[in-house]
Amino acid sequence: MANSNPNDTKLEQQRSESAKAALKSQTEDNHTEDSKAAADRIADNLENVKKDQ
């Protein structure tokens, strides 16, 4: 990512902040989806245990 003006780091900083925000959002979304899936599995397991008793 070469800058036309090597002294202008503002654009590179904005790109970096944007990339960080995108990665953070992506990992948080993945974590939320994984947590929901895990909660669903736990709930299913509890229901199965109740049925077996």
For each residue, the residues with C-beta under 8 A, 3 or more apart:
1: 12 15
2:
3: 6 8 9 11 12
4: 8
5: 8
6: 3
7:
8: 3 4 5 11 12
9: 3 12 13
10: 13 14
11: 3 8 14 15
12: 1 3 8 9 15 16
13: 9 10 16 17
14: 10 11 17 18
15: 1 11 12 18 19
16: 12 13 19 20
17: 13 14 20 21
18: 14 15 21 22
19: 15 16 22 23
20: 16 17 23 24
21: 17 18 24 25
22: 18 19 25 26
23: 19 20 26 27
24: 20 21 27 28
25: 21 22 28 29
26: 22 23 29 30
27: 23 24 30 31
28: 24 25 31 32
29: 25 26 32 33
30: 26 27 33 34
31: 27 28 34 35
32: 28 29 35 36
33: 29 30 36 37
34: 30 31 37 38
35: 31 32 38 39
36: 32 33 39 40
37: 33 34 40 41
38: 34 35 41 42
39: 35 36 42 43
40: 36 37 43 44
41: 37 38 44 45
42: 38 39 45 46
43: 39 40 46 47
44: 40 41 47 48
45: 41 42 48 49
46: 42 43 49 50
47: 43 44 50 51
48: 44 45 51 52
49: 45 46 52 53
50: 46 47 53
51: 47 48
52: 48 49
53: 49 50
